[in-house]
Amino acid sequence: MNGIHDLGGMHGMGPIDAETDEPVFHADWERRTFALWTAAFAGGLFNDNESRHAIENVAPAQYLAKSYYEHWLHSLERVLVNKGQLERAELEAAWSKVEEEAA
Amino acid sequence: MPTLPADMVVPVFMGGASARIDADVVAKFKAGDEVIARNLNPAGHTRLPRYLRGKRGTIHKVHGVFGLPDTMAHGGSETPQNVYSVRFTARELWGDDASARDSLYVDMWDDYLDSA
């Protein structure tokens, strides 16, 4: 798809800001997201191409604003819903709980 | 979808693994062949970047046979075919202001290429 992910050749994105001594994960939720994705992938629930396409489907403005592992989490949620492994209502309920706890 | 055995998970994620398919598919091109990237605009997934479409390049290396992401991303078959490292000059991609010394090597599937 001709999406925002296909950034090659675009101007105005600024330099790549390389982080000195960058940790593998910046937060615990990133570690958990990686683990969940890996377990679901190893379990044969989806292939890497399906996961990449789900990332491409992040809304363009969100795509640019969100972090790497937020893309991963979005992709995992979308693929698992598409595959019938997760009910959309289940996911929405889980997110509501997170938002309540954060409030 | 194939599963990855538990004892393979750490080696694969730490060291990587090749997705090469052991299939006897004839390569359409060989090193040195001139090619043109097709002007494909699929609504689904592709590994063909927009800035290469319609551009002329040279086959640098034949990587072997791999599944096609465009079909595999949508529940389709592997569509096994050859993948190449294709060299595009910076001037071909970005015009005469680009450096004459620079080139980009991009992995391209057979379905992305026509003979030039």
Backbone of each chain as ProteinMPNN parsed JSONL, in Angstrom:
{"seq_chain_A": "MNGIHDLGGMHGMGPIDAETDEPVFHADWERRTFALWTAAFAGGLFNDNESRHAIENVAPAQYLAKSYYEHWLHSLERVLVNKGQLERAELEAAWSKVEEEAA", "coords_chain_A": {"N_chain_A": [[0.844, -1.187, 0.0], [0.366, 2.289, -0.643], [1.498, 3.848, 1.662], [2.153, 5.802, 4.689], [4.335, 4.642, 5.818], [6.187, 4.218, 3.875], [8.671, 5.838, 3.563], [10.929, 6.506, 2.151], [13.055, 8.786, 0.539], [11.649, 11.036, 1.239], [11.59, 14.465, 2.29], [12.384, 16.633, 5.104], [12.094, 15.168, 7.429], [14.006, 15.278, 9.312], [17.17, 14.634, 11.052], [18.387, 11.275, 11.847], [18.161, 10.464, 15.124], [20.435, 9.182, 16.9], [20.718, 7.229, 19.775], [22.893, 7.315, 22.542], [24.39, 4.457, 23.978], [21.993, 2.949, 23.81], [19.285, 1.32, 25.362], [17.945, -2.059, 25.09], [15.225, -2.241, 25.624], [13.044, 0.423, 26.472], [11.178, 0.612, 28.391], [9.229, -1.372, 30.675], [6.857, -2.264, 29.528], [7.491, -2.393, 26.875], [9.238, -4.529, 26.745], [7.463, -6.558, 27.45], [5.677, -6.395, 25.346], [7.288, -7.195, 23.209], [7.786, -9.824, 24.03], [5.194, -10.933, 24.029], [4.523, -10.661, 21.324], [6.483, -12.301, 20.187], [5.885, -14.812, 21.3], [3.352, -15.272, 20.212], [3.948, -15.244, 17.512], [5.814, -17.369, 17.327], [4.1, -19.361, 18.021], [2.744, -19.685, 15.728], [0.615, -18.079, 14.947], [0.552, -16.006, 13.155], [2.275, -14.638, 10.253], [5.421, -12.906, 9.544], [5.037, -11.067, 7.493], [2.324, -10.466, 7.569], [2.266, -9.194, 9.989], [3.866, -6.933, 9.488], [2.256, -5.672, 7.585], [0.091, -4.997, 9.147], [1.223, -3.015, 10.709], [1.661, -1.099, 8.772], [-0.901, -0.274, 8.454], [-1.481, 1.408, 10.538], [-2.945, 4.494, 11.407], [-2.009, 7.335, 9.443], [-1.124, 9.802, 10.796], [-0.83, 8.918, 13.385], [1.032, 6.945, 12.984], [3.381, 8.38, 12.525], [3.663, 9.645, 14.954], [3.789, 7.769, 16.986], [5.722, 5.364, 18.93], [8.28, 2.86, 18.221], [7.716, 0.31, 19.524], [5.084, 0.757, 20.15], [3.971, 0.576, 17.646], [4.419, -2.13, 17.217], [2.75, -3.266, 19.176], [0.245, -2.369, 18.363], [0.127, -3.707, 15.919], [0.163, -6.381, 16.74], [-2.246, -6.56, 18.201], [-4.127, -6.002, 16.169], [-3.654, -8.057, 14.295], [-4.239, -10.332, 15.828], [-6.943, -9.92, 16.372], [-7.949, -9.967, 13.754], [-7.43, -12.622, 13.155], [-9.15, -13.919, 14.735], [-8.371, -14.631, 17.261], [-8.648, -13.0, 19.332], [-11.207, -11.13, 20.789], [-12.71, -8.145, 19.648], [-14.151, -6.679, 21.536], [-13.127, -7.648, 23.92], [-10.56, -6.653, 23.817], [-11.056, -3.895, 23.815], [-12.212, -3.641, 26.334], [-10.041, -4.299, 27.932], [-8.322, -2.179, 27.371], [-9.856, -0.048, 28.352], [-9.75, -0.566, 31.054], [-7.031, -0.166, 31.528], [-6.898, 2.568, 30.995], [-8.578, 3.554, 33.007], [-7.117, 2.857, 35.293], [-4.924, 4.441, 34.9], [-5.954, 6.934, 35.173]], "CA_chain_A": [[0.0, 0.0, 0.0], [1.127, 3.539, -0.699], [1.244, 4.402, 2.987], [3.113, 6.709, 5.326], [5.532, 3.871, 6.195], [7.122, 4.189, 2.742], [9.207, 7.196, 3.739], [12.162, 6.702, 1.393], [13.117, 9.923, -0.37], [10.925, 12.209, 1.744], [12.363, 15.506, 2.969], [11.776, 17.288, 6.252], [11.901, 14.283, 8.569], [15.073, 15.538, 10.297], [18.202, 13.594, 11.14], [18.148, 10.14, 12.742], [18.728, 10.842, 16.416], [20.953, 7.95, 17.503], [20.822, 7.344, 21.232], [24.115, 6.693, 23.043], [24.116, 3.322, 24.88], [20.55, 2.706, 23.79], [18.878, 0.022, 25.93], [17.096, -2.865, 24.198], [13.863, -1.791, 25.918], [13.029, 1.665, 27.246], [10.2, 0.468, 29.474], [8.843, -2.764, 30.858], [5.779, -2.663, 28.596], [8.121, -2.721, 25.598], [9.742, -5.904, 26.916], [6.3, -7.457, 27.431], [5.142, -6.381, 23.977], [8.181, -8.04, 22.42], [7.578, -11.213, 24.447], [3.871, -11.357, 23.545], [4.611, -10.796, 19.863], [7.334, -13.452, 19.901], [5.158, -16.033, 21.653], [2.258, -15.448, 19.248], [4.598, -15.565, 16.233], [6.369, -18.722, 17.44], [2.947, -20.249, 18.078], [2.214, -19.851, 14.373], [-0.657, -17.358, 14.785], [0.663, -15.102, 12.003], [3.642, -14.558, 9.724], [5.998, -11.565, 9.69], [4.464, -10.165, 6.482], [1.025, -10.017, 8.094], [2.548, -8.253, 11.071], [4.318, -5.683, 8.855], [1.122, -4.996, 6.954], [-0.725, -4.405, 10.212], [1.896, -1.762, 11.094], [1.394, -0.133, 7.696], [-2.282, 0.178, 8.585], [-1.624, 2.425, 11.584], [-3.354, 5.757, 10.765], [-0.777, 8.065, 9.107], [-0.653, 10.751, 11.821], [-0.411, 8.08, 14.518], [2.254, 6.238, 12.58], [4.536, 9.276, 12.706], [3.763, 10.113, 16.336], [3.967, 6.676, 17.947], [7.061, 4.772, 18.999], [8.512, 1.56, 17.59], [6.977, -0.785, 20.151], [3.649, 1.03, 20.023], [3.627, -0.031, 16.358], [4.379, -3.596, 17.424], [1.563, -3.611, 19.966], [-0.901, -2.158, 17.465], [0.147, -4.773, 14.924], [-0.207, -7.632, 17.406], [-3.68, -6.49, 18.498], [-4.883, -6.053, 14.919], [-3.531, -9.387, 13.699], [-4.952, -11.319, 16.662], [-8.382, -9.71, 16.143], [-8.228, -10.467, 12.399], [-7.34, -14.087, 13.128], [-10.165, -14.468, 15.625], [-7.765, -15.087, 18.519], [-8.974, -11.984, 20.337], [-12.441, -10.409, 20.45], [-12.519, -6.695, 19.709], [-14.728, -6.206, 22.8], [-12.151, -8.039, 24.953], [-9.45, -5.714, 23.699], [-11.536, -2.576, 24.249], [-12.396, -3.709, 27.789], [-8.703, -4.275, 28.539], [-7.807, -0.808, 27.256], [-10.622, 0.808, 29.269], [-9.201, -0.832, 32.381], [-5.725, 0.513, 31.581], [-7.152, 4.01, 31.077], [-9.117, 3.822, 34.353], [-6.019, 2.758, 36.259], [-3.998, 5.55, 34.674], [-6.64, 8.201, 35.495]], "C_chain_A": [[0.879, 1.237, 0.0], [0.894, 4.313, 0.595], [2.382, 5.276, 3.497], [4.411, 5.985, 5.705], [6.603, 3.928, 5.11], [7.774, 5.57, 2.63], [10.393, 7.516, 2.842], [12.094, 7.886, 0.444], [12.376, 11.154, 0.111], [11.868, 13.176, 2.443], [11.646, 15.947, 4.25], [11.57, 16.403, 7.46], [12.979, 14.495, 9.642], [16.069, 14.401, 10.342], [17.752, 12.43, 12.017], [18.9, 10.425, 14.033], [19.187, 9.569, 17.13], [21.206, 8.177, 18.998], [22.114, 6.648, 21.69], [23.738, 5.605, 24.059], [22.625, 2.999, 24.965], [20.208, 1.349, 24.4], [18.006, -0.737, 24.94], [15.628, -2.453, 24.374], [13.929, -0.531, 26.774], [12.064, 1.595, 28.418], [9.796, -0.997, 29.533], [7.758, -3.205, 29.878], [6.355, -2.999, 27.222], [8.641, -4.164, 25.622], [8.587, -6.905, 26.805], [5.689, -7.532, 26.04], [5.978, -7.295, 23.085], [7.931, -9.522, 22.735], [6.243, -11.754, 23.927], [3.904, -11.607, 22.041], [5.359, -12.085, 19.513], [6.595, -14.763, 20.177], [4.064, -16.312, 20.62], [2.809, -15.848, 17.876], [5.112, -17.004, 16.245], [5.247, -19.753, 17.478], [2.251, -20.406, 16.738], [0.906, -19.11, 14.133], [-0.628, -16.408, 13.585], [2.081, -15.168, 11.474], [4.143, -13.1, 9.773], [5.428, -10.574, 8.675], [3.113, -9.613, 6.936], [1.23, -8.971, 9.185], [3.0, -6.9, 10.507], [3.15, -4.929, 8.244], [0.221, -4.338, 7.995], [-0.097, -3.093, 10.695], [1.646, -0.684, 10.035], [0.0, 0.465, 7.812], [-2.523, 1.105, 9.776], [-1.98, 3.735, 10.863], [-2.117, 6.646, 10.587], [-0.255, 9.003, 10.209], [-0.133, 9.998, 13.048], [0.921, 7.39, 14.212], [3.484, 7.095, 12.871], [4.745, 9.64, 14.17], [4.126, 9.006, 17.32], [5.351, 6.042, 17.843], [7.082, 3.374, 18.361], [7.654, 0.454, 18.214], [5.483, -0.508, 20.245], [3.147, 0.471, 18.681], [3.494, -1.544, 16.506], [3.096, -4.01, 18.143], [0.305, -3.464, 19.111], [-1.022, -3.323, 16.486], [-0.322, -6.092, 15.535], [-1.713, -7.665, 17.678], [-4.497, -6.699, 17.225], [-4.855, -7.461, 14.311], [-4.325, -10.42, 14.515], [-6.469, -11.168, 16.541], [-8.755, -10.271, 14.775], [-8.275, -11.992, 12.347], [-8.36, -14.741, 14.052], [-9.605, -14.994, 16.936], [-8.18, -14.181, 19.679], [-10.254, -11.31, 19.866], [-12.161, -8.916, 20.581], [-13.02, -6.138, 21.052], [-13.78, -6.482, 23.978], [-11.016, -7.016, 25.023], [-9.865, -4.335, 24.219], [-11.709, -2.536, 25.762], [-11.048, -3.614, 28.499], [-8.119, -2.858, 28.501], [-8.539, 0.159, 28.188], [-10.074, 0.672, 30.687], [-7.863, -0.112, 32.565], [-5.93, 2.01, 31.769], [-7.706, 4.407, 32.446], [-8.005, 3.834, 35.387], [-5.069, 3.929, 36.144], [-4.604, 6.88, 35.125], [-6.468, 8.581, 36.97]], "O_chain_A": [[1.977, 1.245, 0.557], [0.177, 5.313, 0.61], [3.408, 5.461, 2.842], [5.452, 6.616, 5.89], [7.783, 3.712, 5.385], [7.468, 6.353, 1.731], [10.824, 8.668, 2.774], [11.173, 7.979, -0.368], [12.451, 12.208, -0.521], [12.822, 12.765, 3.102], [10.463, 15.668, 4.446], [10.939, 16.825, 8.429], [12.877, 13.957, 10.745], [15.854, 13.341, 9.753], [16.843, 12.578, 12.834], [20.118, 10.603, 14.033], [18.42, 8.955, 17.872], [21.813, 9.165, 19.413], [22.395, 5.523, 21.274], [22.866, 5.817, 24.902], [22.076, 2.803, 26.049], [20.778, 0.333, 24.002], [17.399, -0.137, 24.053], [14.887, -2.333, 23.398], [14.756, -0.424, 27.68], [12.122, 2.42, 29.33], [9.989, -1.756, 28.584], [7.728, -4.358, 29.447], [5.777, -3.798, 26.485], [8.5, -4.909, 24.652], [8.706, -7.947, 26.161], [5.238, -8.591, 25.604], [5.435, -8.075, 22.302], [7.872, -10.359, 21.835], [6.166, -12.885, 23.447], [3.392, -12.612, 21.547], [4.926, -12.856, 18.657], [6.67, -15.705, 19.388], [3.874, -17.455, 20.204], [2.225, -16.672, 17.173], [4.883, -17.764, 15.304], [5.421, -20.883, 17.023], [1.289, -21.164, 16.614], [0.159, -19.461, 13.22], [-1.681, -16.047, 13.059], [2.982, -15.679, 12.139], [3.362, -12.18, 10.018], [5.343, -9.378, 8.956], [2.801, -8.443, 6.714], [0.479, -8.002, 9.292], [2.572, -5.85, 10.985], [3.055, -3.707, 8.363], [-0.341, -3.268, 7.761], [-0.817, -2.16, 11.051], [1.445, 0.487, 10.359], [-0.254, 1.57, 7.331], [-3.653, 1.542, 9.999], [-1.39, 4.054, 9.831], [-1.269, 6.707, 11.477], [0.938, 8.989, 10.514], [0.862, 10.385, 13.662], [1.801, 7.275, 15.066], [4.49, 6.61, 13.39], [5.871, 9.913, 14.589], [4.705, 9.276, 18.372], [6.046, 6.16, 16.834], [6.047, 2.804, 18.018], [6.944, -0.256, 17.502], [4.694, -1.439, 20.403], [2.032, -0.044, 18.597], [2.563, -2.152, 15.977], [2.443, -4.982, 17.763], [-0.581, -4.318, 19.132], [-2.109, -3.853, 16.253], [-1.101, -6.827, 14.929], [-2.374, -8.67, 17.418], [-5.446, -7.483, 17.211], [-5.879, -7.986, 13.875], [-5.0, -11.278, 13.947], [-7.201, -12.157, 16.599], [-9.761, -10.969, 14.643], [-9.055, -12.577, 11.596], [-8.429, -15.967, 14.144], [-10.29, -15.727, 17.651], [-8.073, -14.552, 20.848], [-10.382, -10.957, 18.694], [-11.468, -8.478, 21.5], [-12.401, -5.246, 21.632], [-13.648, -5.672, 24.896], [-10.583, -6.585, 26.091], [-9.126, -3.692, 24.964], [-11.397, -1.533, 26.404], [-10.918, -2.945, 29.524], [-7.506, -2.399, 29.465], [-7.931, 1.072, 28.747], [-9.95, 1.653, 31.42], [-7.597, 0.472, 33.615], [-5.254, 2.65, 32.574], [-7.355, 5.458, 32.984], [-7.955, 4.71, 36.251], [-4.479, 4.369, 37.131], [-3.882, 7.832, 35.423], [-6.979, 9.613, 37.405]]}, "seq_chain_B": "MPTLPADMVVPVFMGGASARIDADVVAKFKAGDEVIARNLNPAGHTRLPRYLRGKRGTIHKVHGVFGLPDTMAHGGSETPQNVYSVRFTARELWGDDASARDSLYVDMWDDYLDSA", "coords_chain_B": {"N_chain_B": [[-0.204, -21.854, 9.507], [3.235, -22.295, 10.106], [4.706, -23.5, 13.167], [7.132, -22.361, 15.557], [9.455, -24.279, 17.137], [9.912, -24.445, 20.701], [12.605, -24.64, 21.539], [13.884, -23.405, 19.482], [13.292, -20.757, 19.481], [14.852, -18.8, 20.928], [17.488, -19.037, 19.644], [16.716, -18.244, 16.984], [15.701, -15.632, 17.32], [17.856, -14.35, 18.477], [19.992, -14.829, 16.767], [19.045, -14.735, 14.192], [17.518, -16.056, 11.187], [17.408, -17.745, 8.084], [14.975, -17.141, 5.581], [14.927, -18.493, 3.295], [13.665, -20.574, 0.705], [13.578, -23.993, -0.014], [13.237, -24.624, -2.962], [12.86, -25.465, -6.371], [13.01, -23.112, -8.378], [13.159, -21.442, -11.39], [15.371, -18.77, -12.027], [14.527, -15.578, -13.306], [16.328, -13.693, -14.014], [19.869, -12.872, -14.258], [23.08, -12.096, -12.743], [24.163, -8.871, -13.685], [22.2, -8.395, -15.557], [19.978, -5.991, -17.015], [17.291, -4.295, -15.554], [13.86, -3.179, -15.034], [12.008, -1.698, -12.505], [8.726, -2.649, -11.768], [5.724, -0.708, -12.145], [3.935, -0.989, -9.718], [1.094, -0.692, -7.671], [-0.157, -1.844, -5.262], [-3.025, -2.286, -3.099], [-2.573, -3.677, -0.86], [0.044, -5.298, 1.078], [3.46, -4.718, 0.188], [6.932, -5.121, -0.737], [8.094, -3.417, -2.399], [9.457, -0.409, -2.783], [8.055, 2.9, -3.215], [9.702, 4.796, -4.488], [11.233, 3.385, -6.25], [9.759, 2.502, -8.36], [9.321, 2.041, -11.774], [11.928, 2.639, -12.243], [15.253, 2.11, -13.483], [17.529, -0.551, -13.085], [20.34, -2.719, -12.152], [20.916, -6.181, -12.021], [22.576, -7.317, -9.262], [23.152, -9.497, -7.655], [22.035, -12.861, -7.227], [19.858, -13.956, -4.868], [18.475, -16.299, -4.282], [15.628, -18.474, -3.619], [12.595, -17.246, -2.309], [9.623, -16.639, -0.306], [6.835, -14.682, -1.465], [6.209, -11.564, -0.16], [3.944, -10.016, -0.743], [1.794, -11.75, -1.273], [1.877, -13.436, 0.917], [1.274, -11.819, 3.059], [-1.398, -11.665, 3.087], [-2.805, -13.976, 3.625], [-2.378, -15.583, 1.487], [-0.688, -17.853, -0.846], [2.773, -18.981, -0.662], [4.013, -18.296, -3.022], [6.613, -18.929, -4.227], [9.681, -17.569, -5.351], [12.531, -16.147, -7.118], [14.805, -13.918, -5.482], [16.553, -10.877, -5.744], [19.539, -8.932, -5.312], [19.399, -5.727, -6.297], [20.969, -3.174, -8.08], [20.64, 0.274, -7.994], [21.458, 3.353, -9.381], [22.196, 6.385, -7.627], [21.716, 8.623, -9.124], [19.873, 7.719, -10.998], [17.694, 7.415, -9.345], [17.36, 9.879, -7.979], [18.016, 11.957, -9.615], [20.085, 14.349, -11.499], [21.439, 15.885, -9.624], [22.264, 14.221, -7.646], [24.923, 12.286, -6.128], [27.401, 10.979, -8.27], [28.767, 8.808, -7.46], [27.276, 7.285, -5.757], [25.154, 4.489, -4.982], [22.221, 2.464, -4.624], [21.399, -0.569, -3.14], [18.918, -2.852, -3.449], [16.759, -5.361, -2.203], [14.889, -7.338, -4.321], [11.966, -8.94, -5.483], [11.177, -11.423, -8.015], [8.627, -10.892, -9.144], [8.522, -8.153, -9.055], [9.922, -7.107, -11.106], [10.799, -6.206, -14.49], [12.329, -7.063, -17.616], [14.816, -4.887, -18.884]], "CA_chain_B": [[1.073, -21.161, 9.77], [4.142, -23.189, 10.841], [5.101, -23.023, 14.497], [8.56, -22.358, 15.837], [9.62, -25.037, 18.38], [10.396, -23.634, 21.824], [14.07, -24.585, 21.626], [14.395, -22.627, 18.351], [12.894, -19.345, 19.594], [15.981, -17.938, 21.312], [18.469, -18.946, 18.547], [16.201, -17.5, 15.831], [15.586, -14.199, 17.618], [19.181, -13.797, 18.793], [20.955, -14.96, 15.667], [18.402, -14.649, 12.89], [17.351, -17.304, 10.439], [17.087, -17.464, 6.688], [13.631, -17.524, 5.125], [15.094, -19.076, 1.953], [12.838, -21.764, 0.487], [14.272, -25.008, -0.796], [12.366, -24.943, -4.1], [13.587, -25.349, -7.634], [12.33, -22.128, -9.223], [14.138, -20.857, -12.313], [15.521, -17.317, -11.909], [14.284, -14.883, -14.578], [17.46, -12.825, -14.311], [21.193, -13.249, -13.74], [23.91, -10.92, -12.432], [24.521, -8.05, -14.848], [21.015, -8.077, -16.374], [19.325, -4.7, -16.788], [15.869, -4.497, -15.237], [13.062, -2.007, -14.657], [11.041, -2.025, -11.45], [7.355, -2.457, -12.243], [4.927, 0.334, -11.484], [2.854, -1.666, -9.0], [0.517, 0.092, -6.572], [-1.171, -2.69, -4.619], [-3.646, -1.75, -1.884], [-2.057, -4.472, 0.252], [1.457, -5.225, 1.446], [4.508, -4.983, -0.8], [8.267, -4.681, -0.329], [8.596, -2.601, -3.507], [9.283, 0.998, -2.379], [7.503, 3.779, -4.253], [10.715, 5.554, -5.231], [11.908, 2.529, -7.237], [8.836, 2.087, -9.422], [9.641, 2.611, -13.081], [13.366, 2.959, -12.327], [16.106, 1.107, -14.127], [18.624, -1.02, -12.25], [21.134, -3.845, -12.642], [20.971, -7.301, -11.074], [23.9, -7.42, -8.653], [23.351, -10.831, -7.082], [20.823, -13.677, -7.071], [19.833, -14.427, -3.471], [17.809, -17.592, -4.123], [14.165, -18.485, -3.664], [11.907, -16.81, -1.086], [8.187, -16.401, -0.45], [6.499, -13.308, -1.86], [5.486, -10.895, 0.938], [2.675, -9.46, -1.222], [0.729, -12.745, -1.105], [1.943, -14.022, 2.266], [0.707, -10.885, 4.04], [-2.855, -11.655, 2.973], [-3.336, -15.337, 3.696], [-2.17, -16.266, 0.216], [0.373, -18.853, -0.89], [4.14, -18.434, -0.582], [4.407, -17.811, -4.349], [8.083, -18.914, -4.187], [10.347, -17.0, -6.524], [13.874, -15.653, -6.834], [15.008, -12.558, -4.984], [17.844, -10.366, -6.208], [20.031, -7.621, -4.91], [19.4, -4.913, -7.519], [21.674, -1.912, -7.891], [20.1, 1.469, -8.635], [22.346, 4.478, -9.113], [21.535, 7.518, -6.973], [21.263, 9.546, -10.182], [18.645, 7.168, -11.574], [16.586, 7.606, -8.406], [17.169, 11.239, -7.449], [18.329, 12.974, -10.622], [21.467, 14.724, -11.782], [22.087, 16.521, -8.474], [22.765, 13.179, -6.742], [26.323, 11.929, -6.345], [27.642, 9.95, -9.301], [29.442, 7.666, -6.818], [26.362, 6.56, -4.865], [24.157, 3.553, -5.498], [21.409, 1.815, -3.614], [21.171, -1.986, -3.435], [17.63, -3.187, -2.851], [16.317, -6.734, -2.467], [13.688, -7.276, -5.151], [11.401, -10.223, -5.897], [10.965, -11.554, -9.462], [7.368, -10.255, -9.554], [8.651, -6.689, -9.057], [10.873, -6.693, -12.146], [10.719, -6.508, -15.917], [13.591, -6.926, -18.329], [14.918, -3.518, -19.443]], "C_chain_B": [[2.003, -22.111, 10.532], [4.475, -22.601, 12.217], [6.611, -23.129, 14.638], [8.746, -23.118, 17.151], [10.297, -24.191, 19.467], [11.926, -23.522, 21.846], [14.695, -23.795, 20.467], [14.18, -21.12, 18.541], [14.085, -18.447, 19.908], [17.042, -17.879, 20.196], [17.981, -18.101, 17.369], [16.171, -16.005, 16.119], [16.927, -13.568, 17.948], [20.085, -13.781, 17.566], [20.361, -14.803, 14.272], [18.308, -16.008, 12.224], [16.981, -16.939, 9.014], [15.677, -17.942, 6.368], [13.7, -18.147, 3.73], [14.297, -20.383, 1.856], [13.617, -22.726, -0.409], [13.355, -25.458, -1.936], [13.124, -24.656, -5.381], [12.809, -24.423, -8.574], [13.387, -21.443, -10.089], [14.161, -19.337, -12.141], [15.312, -16.669, -13.276], [15.503, -14.072, -14.994], [18.745, -13.396, -13.737], [21.985, -11.965, -13.483], [24.291, -10.196, -13.714], [23.326, -7.687, -15.722], [20.448, -6.709, -15.996], [17.832, -4.95, -16.57], [15.183, -3.148, -14.989], [12.071, -2.461, -13.589], [9.641, -1.708, -11.964], [6.66, -1.343, -11.469], [3.697, -0.308, -10.852], [2.376, -0.769, -7.87], [-0.552, -0.714, -5.849], [-1.741, -2.023, -3.365], [-3.115, -2.488, -0.657], [-0.561, -4.286, 0.448], [2.366, -5.452, 0.236], [5.845, -4.527, -0.229], [8.916, -3.867, -1.448], [8.388, -1.13, -3.157], [8.82, 1.859, -3.557], [8.592, 4.4, -5.119], [11.487, 4.701, -6.244], [11.051, 2.238, -8.466], [9.146, 2.826, -10.726], [11.123, 2.915, -13.264], [14.152, 1.762, -12.86], [17.272, 0.738, -13.2], [19.338, -2.203, -12.88], [21.136, -4.943, -11.584], [22.416, -7.42, -10.57], [24.176, -8.858, -8.214], [22.011, -11.559, -7.021], [20.857, -14.265, -5.659], [19.284, -15.848, -3.32], [16.307, -17.396, -4.017], [13.563, -18.15, -2.29], [10.414, -16.674, -1.373], [7.94, -14.935, -0.772], [5.67, -12.634, -0.754], [4.091, -10.42, 0.528], [1.514, -10.454, -1.088], [0.701, -13.278, 0.322], [1.33, -13.109, 3.332], [-0.812, -10.956, 4.067], [-3.436, -13.058, 2.899], [-3.16, -16.129, 2.41], [-1.028, -17.266, 0.297], [1.742, -18.161, -0.803], [4.588, -17.829, -1.912], [5.935, -17.787, -4.473], [8.703, -18.421, -5.486], [11.71, -16.443, -6.121], [13.863, -14.198, -6.374], [16.415, -12.145, -5.378], [18.234, -9.129, -5.419], [20.149, -6.822, -6.206], [20.043, -3.566, -7.22], [21.007, -0.805, -8.692], [21.071, 2.607, -8.357], [21.541, 5.607, -8.46], [20.996, 8.484, -8.024], [19.997, 9.042, -10.873], [17.452, 7.483, -10.666], [16.294, 9.068, -8.113], [17.609, 12.341, -8.417], [19.787, 13.387, -10.641], [22.182, 15.386, -10.61], [22.655, 15.483, -7.497], [24.215, 12.846, -7.096], [26.451, 10.808, -7.372], [28.256, 8.696, -8.681], [28.482, 6.789, -6.029], [25.402, 5.64, -5.612], [23.389, 2.968, -4.328], [21.195, 0.368, -4.054], [19.913, -2.41, -2.699], [17.258, -4.623, -3.211], [14.963, -6.703, -3.159], [13.261, -8.683, -5.563], [11.176, -10.224, -7.422], [9.714, -10.806, -9.93], [7.445, -8.727, -9.59], [9.395, -6.177, -10.294], [10.458, -7.086, -13.559], [12.116, -6.378, -16.492], [13.645, -5.533, -18.956], [15.238, -3.584, -20.934]], "O_chain_B": [[1.576, -22.687, 11.533], [4.518, -21.385, 12.402], [7.27, -23.888, 13.928], [8.255, -22.667, 18.186], [11.139, -23.34, 19.18], [12.475, -22.458, 22.131], [15.9, -23.544, 20.47], [14.801, -20.307, 17.857], [14.302, -17.443, 19.229], [17.465, -16.783, 19.827], [18.753, -17.321, 16.812], [16.564, -15.199, 15.277], [17.118, -12.373, 17.724], [20.848, -12.837, 17.355], [21.093, -14.746, 13.285], [18.938, -16.976, 12.649], [16.313, -15.933, 8.775], [15.243, -19.001, 6.823], [12.678, -18.312, 3.063], [14.261, -21.181, 2.792], [14.223, -22.334, -1.407], [12.768, -26.538, -1.88], [13.924, -23.723, -5.457], [12.058, -24.875, -9.439], [14.384, -20.931, -9.58], [13.113, -18.693, -12.112], [15.845, -17.139, -14.282], [15.696, -13.792, -16.178], [18.733, -14.267, -12.866], [21.609, -10.888, -13.945], [24.688, -10.817, -14.7], [23.417, -6.774, -16.542], [20.438, -6.321, -14.828], [17.199, -5.712, -17.301], [15.836, -2.128, -14.767], [11.386, -3.472, -13.746], [9.399, -0.638, -12.522], [6.965, -1.078, -10.307], [2.581, -0.196, -11.361], [3.19, -0.151, -7.184], [-1.718, -0.32, -5.822], [-1.042, -1.294, -2.662], [-3.2, -1.979, 0.461], [0.022, -3.277, 0.051], [2.071, -6.278, -0.628], [5.896, -3.664, 0.647], [10.128, -3.653, -1.451], [7.26, -0.641, -3.223], [9.14, 1.594, -4.715], [8.434, 4.52, -6.334], [12.298, 5.225, -7.008], [11.558, 1.781, -9.49], [9.221, 4.054, -10.769], [11.532, 3.395, -14.322], [13.772, 0.601, -12.707], [17.913, 1.608, -12.611], [19.004, -2.639, -13.982], [21.333, -4.675, -10.399], [23.348, -7.6, -11.353], [25.284, -9.369, -8.379], [20.974, -10.938, -6.789], [21.787, -14.991, -5.308], [19.59, -16.528, -2.341], [15.779, -16.316, -4.282], [13.967, -18.694, -1.263], [9.995, -16.602, -2.528], [8.725, -14.062, -0.403], [4.563, -13.079, -0.448], [3.167, -10.418, 1.341], [0.382, -10.051, -0.821], [-0.369, -13.54, 0.872], [0.915, -13.582, 4.39], [-1.45, -10.385, 4.951], [-4.424, -13.302, 2.207], [-3.722, -17.214, 2.258], [-0.468, -17.501, 1.368], [1.847, -16.936, -0.862], [5.448, -16.948, -1.931], [6.504, -16.742, -4.788], [8.291, -18.814, -6.578], [12.005, -16.289, -4.936], [13.048, -13.382, -6.804], [17.347, -12.949, -5.353], [17.387, -8.384, -4.927], [20.905, -7.193, -7.104], [19.706, -2.904, -6.239], [20.827, -0.92, -9.905], [21.47, 2.807, -7.209], [20.347, 5.757, -8.719], [19.943, 9.092, -7.833], [19.149, 9.835, -11.283], [16.354, 7.776, -11.139], [15.134, 9.466, -8.008], [17.576, 13.523, -8.072], [20.614, 12.852, -9.903], [23.412, 15.445, -10.599], [23.442, 15.831, -6.616], [24.67, 13.092, -8.213], [25.709, 9.826, -7.344], [28.265, 7.637, -9.308], [28.83, 5.665, -5.667], [24.912, 5.953, -6.697], [23.855, 2.98, -3.189], [20.851, 0.111, -5.208], [19.848, -2.337, -1.472], [17.414, -5.053, -4.354], [14.008, -6.117, -2.65], [14.091, -9.51, -5.942], [11.008, -9.17, -8.036], [9.729, -10.162, -10.98], [6.534, -8.075, -10.099], [9.492, -4.969, -10.51], [9.858, -8.136, -13.79], [12.972, -5.685, -15.944], [12.648, -5.052, -19.495], [15.365, -2.547, -21.585]]}, "name": "protein", "num_of_chains": 2, "seq": "MNGIHDLGGMHGMGPIDAETDEPVFHADWERRTFALWTAAFAGGLFNDNESRHAIENVAPAQYLAKSYYEHWLHSLERVLVNKGQLERAELEAAWSKVEEEAAMPTLPADMVVPVFMGGASARIDADVVAKFKAGDEVIARNLNPAGHTRLPRYLRGKRGTIHKVHGVFGLPDTMAHGGSETPQNVYSVRFTARELWGDDASARDSLYVDMWDDYLDSA"}
